Amino acid sequence: MADLEPLYTTCRAETIGRFVVEHYPLPAPLACRMLNRGFNDNYLITAASGERYVFRLSHHRARGGADVGTETDFIMHLARSGVPVATPVPTCVGALFVGAAAPEGVREGVLFRALDGRAPEAASIANARANGVTLAMVHNAAESYRAAAPLYRLDLDHLLRRPLARIQEFRREIATDASAELHQLAERTAAQIEAMDLTWTHCHGDCHGFNAHINAAGDAAFFDFDDGGPGYLAYDLAVFLWAKVSFGRKLHTLWDAFVDGYRTIRPITSADFEAAHAFVIVRHIWVMGEYASRAGEWGSEPVAWINRELEFLSGWETERLADRLL
């Protein structure tokens, strides 16, 4: 028995390859290599036929286990509705996801068909517009979908209040007082959002512009619905805006292109559009909470940046929201 207990393990690519062979009807031999490690671990699988797949191994997160049942069910609905997405591959027994025993416990895995095309370009107006088009297609298809038993709802408890509690806990752990200013800003933002009549949909949850591949026709095909679920449509829009204005970025023209693309497919209500600006604060606090919850794995120093983010949040509230919502 080991003396040390793992919080997280990075799996060898060879073991992932063997696991996929055991559970999926793919032509062997398989080649496997790790693509990236983040909130989840992703491995590129190449079958003997040359077909490419991505095996995503979910991480243990503060929110709880990955809702792979709802995620894969929604993705299949989107595919049937003509939305370009990376679809899950059924296992040998027909399931769309598996559980893999790791030293830290069971981790959920999904094998996806690899998308053709390339990664979006960071400053591309056309790619931003394509992301808006596909997100609108997702929301159109979501009108005929209801998740049977989703584990998570993208409401203000999930997106704002629980992440805020994780941030404050992290600050106390490193001998820094909880931030009253951050708590007050979050309360003001929640009050603004809750006072509005907003659209509810099934969200992608992480449409920041790079969870997509751009195909030869210039269309954006989506992947990584791991943070999705029933939630605010305005939040799903806001994730893209947040990605273009946070951490010193000022890519407002990309937001305009994204919105223009979205509106070619479906309209955005004035309330949802205004609320998207408030949800930038919610998104940033959610990301801060995700990092705070990883301090035990990544260490307190790589996570310490969250203590410096009040200036951005306060500035956004003052400059972008004062004239819109107050």
HELIX and SHEET records of a PDB file:
HELIX    1   1 ALA A   13  HIS A   23  1                                  11    
HELIX    2   2 VAL A   68  ARG A   80  1                                  13    
HELIX    3   3 ILE A  125  ALA A  142  1                                  18    
HELIX    4   4 LEU A  156  LEU A  156  1                                   1    
HELIX    5   5 ASP A  157  ARG A  161  3                                   5    
HELIX    6   6 ARG A  162  GLU A  173  1                                  12    
HELIX    7   7 ALA A  180  GLU A  194  1                                  15    
HELIX    8   8 LEU A  233  VAL A  245  1                                  13    
HELIX    9   9 HIS A  252  ARG A  263  1                                  12    
HELIX   10  10 SER A  270  ALA A  292  1                                  23    
HELIX   11  11 ALA A  295  TRP A  298  1                                   4    
HELIX   12  12 SER A  300  VAL A  303  1                                   4    
HELIX   13  13 ALA A  304  ARG A  308  5                                   5    
HELIX   14  14 LEU A  310  TRP A  316  1                                   7    
HELIX   15  15 GLU A  317  LEU A  321  3                                   5    
HELIX   16  16 ALA A  322  LEU A  325  1                                   4    
SHEET    1   A 5 ALA A  31  ARG A  37  0                                        
SHEET    2   A 5 ASN A  40  THR A  46 -1                                        
SHEET    3   A 5 ARG A  52  SER A  58 -1                                        
SHEET    4   A 5 GLY A 105  ARG A 113 -1                                        
SHEET    5   A 5 VAL A  98  ALA A 102 -1                                        
SHEET    1   B 2 TRP A 200  CYS A 203  0                                        
SHEET    2   B 2 GLY A 229  TYR A 232 -1                                        
SHEET    1   C 2 ALA A 212  ILE A 214  0                                        
SHEET    2   C 2 ALA A 220  PHE A 222 -1                                        
END                                                                             
